[in-house]
Amino acid sequence: MRRRKFLMGAGGICVGLPMLRTFYDGRDARAAGGDNEPTRIITMAYPMGTHLPFWTPDAVGSEFNLGTITEPLAPFVDRCALISNCPHSVYDLGGGSYVYGHPAKKEGTLTGTLLQSAFTGDGSNTVENVLPDSNPGDEVQTPNGPSVDHVIGEGLITSQHQRASVDLGVAGAGGPAGVQNSSFFYEAAANPVTLSAHPGQAFVSLFSAVTPDDGEVDEVFMALQRRRKSVLDAVRESFVDLRQGLDASDRAVLDDHADKIRQIELDMPPLAACSLPEGIPEADEAYANMPMTEFGDLTNRLMAHAMGCGIAPVGRIEYTGQQNPYFGIPTVDDGVTALGGDWHQAVHADGVAPDADLRTYGFQFFVQQFADLMGYLDAIVEGPDGRTALDNSLMLLASDYGEGNGHASRDLCFVVAGGSGPGRRNFHFDGQNNTVNDVLTTLIQMACVTHKDGSPIEEFGLAGFGAAPISELLV
């Protein structure tokens, strides 16, 4: 039984449970085990690209000026590598329906492959099985492989982690979106990660086992423990319904997991002392008409504290509902209103100049959120050497398009950040002669994750496509 199906059946509150070991036994990747390696991977993803002339630095190499859209990275540029103009050439194998328009773009950005309907034969994720000129149609969330963050997480996870990942969503239209499936992140083929897009619920779930920094058991901590107990009770009760219709084998698996959950309250040690994020409202009403500037900040703070507490080796933030989001930036929101349309129309530069402020500041917002998350992580000191949570992280900012106007898949842009591993920093790389799959393969090597036998992972995504690590990005 797939982990996602199990957790969705258990009340849909996947973030409420500690990670169960049986879900990562048999993993195919592991950490290399050297010095100065990342301890976590944090990825932020958002749809519909950017405006390339304002995103791209003015020179390649280590001597460059950031673009207007990437200017928020300035405080951390010494720990960033910017990759521009990178084609997602795997789409060419699927034909025009993959190259142009919306279908399959989010699904392919971090998986490096096509949707399952594009494959024939035994359906395995190989070039030989790709159907030429296949049409994804209305199919969604069915890429034929996992996303790169999952593969890296398999290599970084240890017995000290409470769970495999912290998965959060930022709802674009305001208001809590609850639990929803990701479009960018996948644990396996056609198995999307489940996101929590309600900061209050995520706060209760993530931090109910955390020891307050000063060691004092205050009312906030006790309230979290009570909430946590109610969550576990609800999960146990949901097992009764979930068992109906399962065969004997699956019932035995479910009962085994139920036994583990019963033990959580009895013998699970609290995490090492760390701080709880403050000011995270729990009530649904607090999120009514909340702009993304506020929603994103709450989510960033949740993520930074969760990573600083060592809850999981993988952190994911996805911006959802972006057809017409409420940014909370007057230049953007008022400009979109004046168009008489929505943000999607502005992305296409329909009725507005490509370099209009409303587009520039809208695209810049996502880079700013990434930079803000870096700032929160950099404020968390980990260990006596003064290294911060940012120093010990590998981070990625990604979108499904390069140039938003036209929804191009031939010029994607990425920001890689953090202070660990063999990746080059304070660097701008023009990826026009490489592919997105090359970038994803390089990211695995930056994370120092290898095959079980210790050999390097030399290709990620569609097998046989020819992806390879980019030597210029590795030092």
Protein Blocks (a to p, Z undefined) as FASTA:
>chain_A
ZZklmmmmnoopaklpccdfklmgoiabdcehiahiafbdcddddehiaafklmpccbec
jbdcddfklmmmmmmmmmcccdehiacfklmmnojmlmgojehklmmmmnopacfklpgh
jopacfklpcghiafkjaghiacbdcfklmmmmmmpcfkbmbfbdcddddfkgpaebjad
dfkbcfbghiacdddfbfklmmmmmmmmcccfklpacfklmmmmmmmmmmmmmmmmmmmm
mmgopafklmmmmmmmmmmmmmmmmmmccdddddddehiafbfklmgopafklmmmmmmm
mmmmmmmnomafcdcdddehklbccehpaklmmmmmmnopafklmmnogoiafklmklmm
mmmmmmmmmmmmmmmmmmpcgdjkopafklmpccddddfbfcfghpaaklcccddedjed
jbdehiacdfklmcfklmmmmmmmmnopacfkopacfbgcjehilpacdfklpZZ
